Amino acid sequence: MERTKARKPHAMMIPYPLQGHVIPFVHLAIKLASHGFTITFVNTDSIHHHISTARHGDAGDIFSASRSSGHLDIRYTTVSDGFPLGFDRSLNHDQFFEGILHVFSAHVDDLIAKISRRDDPPVTCLIADTFYVWSSMICDKHNLVNVSFWTEPALVLNLYYHLDLLISHGHFKSLDNREDVIDYIPGVKAIDPKDLMSYLQVSDKDVDTDTVVYRILFKAFKDVKRADFVLCNTVQELEPGSLGALQAKQPVYAIGPVFSTESVVPTSLWAESDCTEWLKGRPTGSVLYVSFGSYAHVGKKEIVEIAHGLLLSGLSFIWVLRPDIVGSDVPDFLPAGFMDQVQGRSLVVQWCCQMAVISNPAIGGFLTHCGWNSILESVWCDLPLLCYPLLTDQFTNRKLVVDDWRIGINLCEKKMTTRDEVAANVRRLMDGDSSSELRENVEKVKSHLKNAISTTGSSETNFNSFIGEVRDKIEAKLCNLNGMEISRITSARQLFDEMPDRDTVAWNTMLTGYSHLGLHQEAISLFTHLRFSHPKPDDYSFTAILSTCASVRDVIFGRQIQCLVIRSGYGASLPVNNSLVDMYGKCSDTLSANRVFRDMCNDSRNEVTWCSLLFAYMNAAQFEAAFDVFVEMPKRVAFAWNIMISGHAQCGKIESCLRLFKEMLQSEFEPDCYTFSCLMNACADSSHLVYGRMVHAVMVKNGWDSAVEAKNSVLSFYAKVGCKDDAMKELDSIEFLTQVSWNSVIDACMRIGETDKALEVFHLAPEKNIVTWTTMIAGYGRNGDGERALRFFVEMVNYGVDSDNFAYGAVLHACSGLALLGHGKMIHGCLIHHGFQGYAYVGNALVNLYAKCGDIIESNRAFGDIANKDLVSWNTMLFAFGVHGLADQALKLYDENMIASGIKPDNVTFIGLLTTCSHSGLVEKGCAIFESMVKDYGIPLEVDHVTCMIDMFGRSGHLTEAKELATTYASNNSSWEALLGACSTHLHTELGREVGKVLKIAEPSEEMSFVLLSNLYCSSGRWKEAEDVRREMVERGMKKTPGCSWIQVGSQVSAFVVGDCSHPRFEELSAALNCLQHEMRNPKTFRS
């Protein structure tokens, strides 16, 4: 079924009204907008008022500059938080949060209703701060996709997420909290109670945990579990444990770090001081930056001790001191005479642009409150941290910084802050023995941040996955996915409600129907009603609702069901216990799954029980525990073997997969279709041709080669590893295809160059989705048939299939291959209209298109429009400048922009730079770049690098150096070809003859060396030798590939091949060419 046009996604984004939350929301809004989203960004009236005051007037639309520079569809509005602007939210903390809890949601509800009636497209998605307690209620009411954005580290979210465990184990909300190490939180090896968030470090005898702050915490982290997606401002590689535990429960995406080094959106709540002039001329790394964030307060006594400690350290510093750092009613808090003592040596400001200051080379360290934004920014700027946590998540953040990553030290080891300890630790951070180790560790953590946001990095991959998933979720809601089934179950529910006497069978039928359709909230609601009805739940009811718990990964509700199971007398039911083990396994709670399993009598377990427990351990990647269960199993059925093999395959453990497979073959159980599919996909991902052939052979021997899923995996394997003949055999043998199969077949045909076969399969496919069309477009482009690729794109649009960034990128590459500027501009207009201009993949294709079509200005403009430039973006622009002979711009782009931005070049970068130097005659610069590649960046020499150097020497007449290089890398035939071309250019026949002999031996069947040598002899007037070379080519059966060129006039493209006289205006064209040739050879006649 064709994919119909989907509405452009429209997300409303509402940050928590604190600057530390607003900043990442702003940067996420820009990134989403650059990926085709319409964004409505909502600040509270109070936050907007503070931003305006800081800018000495009305800030207006804070996204105006970003929108105009990036063509982004970001709309800005404000909403009341329920209090007047003059209300002091800092002094009246609890009253303010009561309003956020009870009043603010009503204003948001009204705003969404108003915008949905007025705006086009309507709001389809809500991205709200995780601390809001009403997100799911709003989303349910307005049929919105519910996205929760967590702006702090995953460890903090994971701890809040498991508040129930902290309470049940007595570490929180008890009269006398336990003080021993906490080692039971999923994904957290161990954490000391002092490292919990400040709100969780109190006992009931000390603090009333029924206050508004705690009510918000309890409700918010219950509500987040109903979110469709959770976004985390962190990196998968930095917090794998906590993220893994969360991701086992619901879709959680680590997309950090979410910040920008060059933001044009105002977010500061105080007027910013410019520290640039003061920092100018300061020695590198000599200044300490001190800031305690935008929200936390510090006692006056502590401020005084820190001030004296900074003075005692003898170091220069910039100290950011908000006017309300102690309290809005405490204006004077610094020691007497402090400002006079620091004048000239140090600087005290009320506020500044933090990123602009800490990125200055003069800054050497950061004394921080451990706010998450400050930690990420500090690491990005290569600064170690001096930690002074004040409240909430900052104590837990300190653990990550000091104990886990070792990129910082504590300001004070005890609660008491003393000036001597402050001074000592400031000096230790800036230039002590541990300083160099800290900076090395910072560099390691920074590499994780940089790698994560690269094109293939974890955060960028997660973000793109989220974009695809949320688009699908929006489309499903708008199109009422499974509408027919839902319509039927709605009718069934209406009939059910009208039944005068509903027995257990009727309840279970409805319950199962909801569960199978994925209507999990409806299933939960119905089960709640069943509990209090006359027929009570039975074992069938419990298995249905436990299946729902497993699907939504709601382990807390699952535990409640288990309690009800025991109270209802079904604790010994085999189906119910199997469902409990399965539910806990899918929620990655292996302890509970094992507990249920062990509580069952040996005689009451069956194969399903054992396999459910085995899956629980494999799902949690606990391979040793899984193996123990596997060994303990009284009967290892085929499904158990498949669980073990697929679990290892998903983790890339190909050797373990094959070892298990071998053991399975020796057992009494035979592998099935699923076994072979897992193995073939594992071999394809690891590019093990030999292993794949072995598995395929066993598959054929066991008779599974005709199964659809197995054939799909075999076809994908041979296509991925480039075995054309084997892939064609699989194509010819396929009889039945699923949608995935059709796309796989088309892709395989295109990869092996069988474009006609791919077209035939395309027309035979009963359903064509966006992947099918894109595969055809990209395939034609790869095979040099750009015209057909372009026609397919137009046809796709006419069919009403909504294009995505991959389809746009594919057709743009096809246009660049044909140098069709007009068509490329039309497609450029289309993708701007649909919001894809900010995608790196599309932007790279645009840069390449305009460069190849001769429009370097538009190429550079397209490069500037890319929101998040990847390495391919920079390389493409470098090549563009190079081929246009703009060596200065290319080298400037490399030195002043790319390297300065922290982008690490790769082997392709240096090919572009060396090519640029070669074409522009910059021999000395090229040699320096060649040396820098290996020395400074550790990039090994490749064939293309050497060839570029020889070409550069050859073009400039340095044939001796060119020959030396070619001789050094004698196995590189491309180097000899480049040297032969240089000989032809400079008419050096003797060296050319010598090189020609080398190439004849090395490449006896290649025409290039013969053609170059023949041209050299012709240019030198040695016609006999040229004739001998041509004769030898004939004897060897070689033919020179005819030259080809084409030109676009209006909408018509005309191609010309050497020796072809078939053009309808051939005589007219020949006459014009003869005339031009005559004028060029007789310029005096032409001038007269």
LINMO-V805160 format. One record per backbone hydrogen bond with DSSP energy under -0.5 kcal/mol. CO is the residue of the C=O (numbers start at 1). NH is the residue of the N-H. If there is no record, write none. Layout:
# LINMO-V805160
co | nh
CO | NH
CO | NH
This chain:
# LINMO-V805160
co | nh
2 | 4
9 | 11
9 | 38
10 | 124
10 | 125
11 | 13
11 | 40
12 | 127
13 | 42
14 | 129
16 | 18
18 | 21
18 | 22
19 | 23
21 | 25
22 | 26
23 | 27
24 | 28
25 | 29
26 | 30
27 | 31
28 | 32
29 | 33
30 | 34
31 | 35
32 | 35
32 | 37
33 | 36
34 | 838
38 | 11
39 | 41
39 | 75
40 | 13
41 | 43
41 | 77
42 | 15
43 | 79
44 | 48
45 | 49
46 | 50
47 | 51
48 | 52
49 | 53
50 | 54
51 | 55
52 | 57
53 | 56
57 | 59
60 | 62
61 | 64
63 | 67
64 | 68
65 | 69
66 | 70
67 | 71
67 | 72
72 | 74
73 | 39
73 | 75
75 | 41
77 | 43
79 | 45
84 | 87
87 | 89
88 | 92
90 | 93
91 | 93
92 | 96
93 | 97
94 | 98
95 | 99
96 | 100
97 | 101
98 | 102
99 | 103
99 | 104
103 | 106
103 | 107
104 | 108
105 | 109
106 | 110
107 | 111
108 | 112
109 | 113
110 | 114
111 | 115
112 | 116
113 | 117
114 | 118
115 | 119
124 | 145
125 | 12
125 | 127
126 | 128
126 | 147
127 | 14
128 | 149
129 | 132
134 | 138
135 | 139
136 | 140
137 | 141
138 | 142
139 | 143
139 | 144
145 | 126
145 | 147
146 | 228
146 | 229
147 | 128
147 | 149
148 | 150
148 | 231
149 | 130
149 | 151
150 | 233
153 | 157
154 | 158
155 | 159
156 | 160
157 | 161
158 | 162
160 | 163
162 | 165
162 | 166
163 | 167
164 | 168
165 | 169
166 | 171
166 | 172
167 | 170
170 | 178
174 | 204
174 | 205
181 | 183
182 | 191
185 | 188
187 | 189
191 | 182
192 | 195
193 | 196
197 | 200
198 | 201
202 | 173
203 | 206
203 | 207
207 | 209
208 | 211
211 | 215
212 | 216
213 | 217
214 | 218
215 | 219
216 | 220
217 | 221
219 | 222
219 | 223
220 | 224
223 | 226
224 | 227
229 | 148
230 | 253
231 | 150
232 | 234
232 | 255
232 | 256
234 | 256
235 | 238
235 | 239
239 | 243
240 | 244
241 | 245
242 | 246
243 | 247
244 | 248
246 | 249
246 | 250
250 | 252
251 | 230
252 | 254
253 | 232
253 | 255
257 | 259
264 | 266
273 | 275
273 | 353
275 | 279
276 | 280
279 | 282
283 | 286
286 | 316
287 | 364
287 | 365
288 | 318
289 | 367
290 | 320
291 | 369
299 | 303
300 | 304
301 | 305
302 | 306
303 | 307
304 | 308
305 | 309
306 | 310
307 | 311
308 | 312
309 | 313
310 | 314
310 | 315
311 | 314
316 | 288
317 | 347
318 | 290
318 | 320
319 | 321
319 | 349
320 | 292
320 | 322
322 | 325
325 | 298
327 | 330
331 | 333
335 | 338
337 | 341
338 | 342
339 | 343
342 | 346
343 | 345
346 | 344
347 | 319
349 | 321
351 | 273
352 | 354
353 | 357
354 | 358
355 | 359
357 | 360
360 | 363
361 | 285
362 | 286
362 | 287
365 | 289
366 | 368
366 | 386
367 | 291
368 | 388
369 | 390
371 | 375
372 | 376
373 | 377
374 | 378
375 | 379
376 | 380
377 | 381
378 | 383
379 | 382
384 | 366
385 | 387
385 | 409
386 | 368
387 | 411
391 | 394
392 | 198
392 | 395
393 | 397
394 | 398
395 | 399
396 | 400
397 | 401
398 | 402
398 | 403
399 | 403
399 | 404
400 | 405
401 | 407
401 | 408
407 | 385
409 | 387
416 | 418
418 | 422
419 | 423
420 | 424
421 | 425
422 | 426
423 | 427
424 | 428
425 | 429
426 | 430
427 | 431
427 | 432
428 | 432
432 | 435
432 | 436
434 | 438
435 | 439
436 | 440
437 | 441
438 | 442
439 | 443
440 | 444
441 | 445
442 | 446
443 | 447
444 | 448
445 | 449
446 | 450
447 | 451
448 | 452
449 | 453
451 | 454
452 | 460
454 | 457
457 | 461
458 | 462
459 | 463
460 | 464
461 | 465
462 | 466
463 | 467
464 | 468
465 | 469
466 | 470
467 | 471
468 | 472
469 | 473
470 | 474
471 | 475
472 | 476
473 | 477
474 | 478
475 | 479
476 | 481
477 | 480
480 | 483
482 | 486
483 | 487
484 | 488
485 | 489
486 | 490
487 | 491
488 | 492
489 | 493
490 | 494
491 | 495
492 | 496
493 | 497
494 | 498
495 | 499
496 | 499
501 | 503
503 | 507
504 | 508
505 | 509
506 | 510
507 | 511
508 | 512
509 | 513
510 | 514
511 | 515
512 | 516
513 | 517
514 | 519
515 | 518
518 | 520
519 | 523
520 | 524
521 | 525
522 | 526
523 | 527
524 | 528
525 | 529
526 | 530
527 | 531
528 | 532
529 | 532
530 | 533
534 | 536
538 | 542
539 | 543
540 | 544
541 | 545
542 | 546
543 | 547
544 | 548
545 | 549
546 | 550
547 | 551
548 | 552
549 | 553
549 | 554
550 | 553
553 | 555
554 | 558
555 | 559
556 | 560
557 | 561
558 | 562
559 | 563
560 | 564
561 | 565
562 | 566
563 | 567
564 | 568
565 | 570
566 | 569
570 | 573
573 | 577
574 | 578
575 | 579
576 | 580
577 | 581
578 | 582
579 | 583
580 | 584
581 | 585
582 | 586
583 | 587
584 | 589
585 | 588
588 | 590
589 | 593
590 | 594
591 | 595
592 | 596
593 | 597
594 | 598
595 | 599
596 | 600
597 | 600
601 | 604
601 | 605
602 | 605
606 | 610
607 | 611
608 | 612
609 | 613
610 | 614
611 | 615
612 | 616
613 | 617
614 | 618
615 | 619
616 | 620
617 | 622
618 | 621
621 | 623
622 | 626
623 | 627
624 | 628
625 | 629
626 | 630
627 | 631
628 | 632
629 | 633
635 | 637
637 | 640
637 | 641
638 | 642
639 | 643
640 | 644
641 | 645
642 | 646
643 | 647
644 | 648
645 | 649
646 | 650
647 | 651
648 | 653
649 | 652
652 | 654
653 | 657
654 | 658
655 | 659
656 | 660
657 | 661
658 | 662
659 | 663
660 | 664
661 | 665
662 | 666
663 | 667
664 | 667
672 | 676
673 | 677
674 | 678
675 | 679
676 | 680
677 | 681
678 | 682
679 | 683
680 | 684
681 | 685
682 | 686
683 | 687
683 | 688
684 | 687
687 | 689
688 | 692
689 | 693
690 | 694
691 | 695
692 | 696
693 | 697
694 | 698
695 | 699
696 | 700
697 | 701
698 | 702
699 | 704
699 | 705
700 | 703
704 | 707
707 | 711
708 | 712
709 | 713
710 | 714
711 | 715
712 | 716
713 | 717
714 | 718
715 | 719
716 | 720
717 | 721
718 | 723
719 | 722
722 | 724
723 | 727
724 | 728
725 | 729
726 | 730
727 | 731
728 | 732
729 | 733
730 | 734
731 | 734
738 | 742
739 | 743
740 | 744
741 | 745
742 | 746
743 | 747
744 | 748
745 | 749
746 | 750
747 | 751
748 | 752
749 | 754
750 | 753
753 | 755
754 | 758
755 | 759
756 | 760
757 | 761
758 | 762
759 | 763
760 | 764
761 | 765
768 | 3
769 | 773
770 | 774
771 | 775
772 | 776
773 | 777
774 | 778
775 | 779
776 | 780
777 | 781
778 | 782
779 | 783
780 | 785
781 | 784
784 | 786
785 | 789
786 | 790
787 | 791
788 | 792
789 | 793
790 | 794
791 | 795
792 | 796
793 | 797
794 | 798
795 | 799
796 | 801
797 | 800
804 | 808
805 | 809
806 | 810
807 | 811
808 | 812
809 | 813
810 | 814
811 | 815
812 | 816
813 | 817
814 | 818
815 | 819
815 | 820
819 | 821
820 | 824
821 | 825
822 | 826
823 | 827
824 | 828
825 | 829
826 | 830
827 | 831
828 | 832
829 | 833
830 | 834
831 | 836
831 | 837
832 | 835
836 | 839
838 | 867
838 | 868
839 | 843
840 | 844
841 | 845
842 | 846
843 | 847
844 | 848
845 | 849
846 | 850
847 | 851
848 | 852
849 | 853
850 | 855
851 | 854
854 | 856
855 | 859
856 | 860
857 | 861
858 | 862
859 | 863
860 | 864
861 | 865
862 | 866
863 | 866
867 | 869
870 | 874
871 | 875
872 | 876
873 | 877
874 | 878
875 | 879
876 | 880
877 | 881
878 | 882
879 | 883
880 | 884
881 | 886
882 | 885
885 | 887
886 | 890
887 | 891
888 | 892
889 | 893
890 | 894
891 | 895
892 | 896
892 | 897
893 | 897
893 | 898
894 | 899
897 | 901
898 | 903
899 | 902
903 | 905
906 | 910
907 | 911
908 | 912
909 | 913
910 | 914
911 | 915
912 | 916
913 | 917
914 | 918
915 | 919
916 | 920
917 | 921
917 | 922
918 | 921
921 | 923
922 | 926
923 | 927
924 | 928
925 | 929
926 | 930
927 | 931
928 | 932
929 | 933
930 | 934
931 | 935
932 | 936
932 | 937
933 | 939
934 | 938
938 | 940
942 | 946
943 | 947
944 | 948
945 | 949
946 | 950
947 | 951
948 | 952
949 | 953
950 | 954
951 | 955
952 | 956
953 | 958
954 | 957
957 | 959
958 | 962
959 | 963
960 | 964
961 | 965
962 | 966
963 | 967
964 | 968
965 | 969
967 | 970
969 | 972
971 | 973
972 | 975
972 | 976
973 | 977
974 | 978
975 | 979
976 | 980
977 | 981
978 | 982
979 | 983
980 | 984
981 | 985
982 | 986
983 | 988
984 | 987
987 | 989
988 | 992
989 | 993
990 | 994
991 | 995
992 | 996
993 | 997
994 | 998
995 | 999
996 | 1000
997 | 1001
998 | 1002
999 | 1003
1003 | 1006
1006 | 1010
1007 | 1011
1008 | 1012
1009 | 1013
1010 | 1014
1011 | 1015
1012 | 1016
1013 | 1017
1014 | 1018
1015 | 1019
1016 | 1020
1017 | 1022
1018 | 1021
1021 | 1023
1022 | 1026
1023 | 1027
1024 | 1028
1025 | 1029
1026 | 1030
1027 | 1031
1028 | 1032
1029 | 1033
1030 | 1034
1031 | 1035
1032 | 1036
1033 | 1038
1034 | 1037
1043 | 1058
1045 | 1056
1047 | 1049
1047 | 1054
1048 | 1050
1049 | 1052
1052 | 1049
1052 | 1054
1054 | 1047
1056 | 1045
1057 | 1060
1059 | 1061
1063 | 1066
1065 | 1069
1066 | 1070
1067 | 1071
1068 | 1072
1069 | 1073
1070 | 1074
1071 | 1075
1072 | 1076
1073 | 1077
1074 | 1078
1075 | 1079
1076 | 1080
1077 | 1081
1078 | 1082
1082 | 1086
1083 | 1087
1084 | 1088
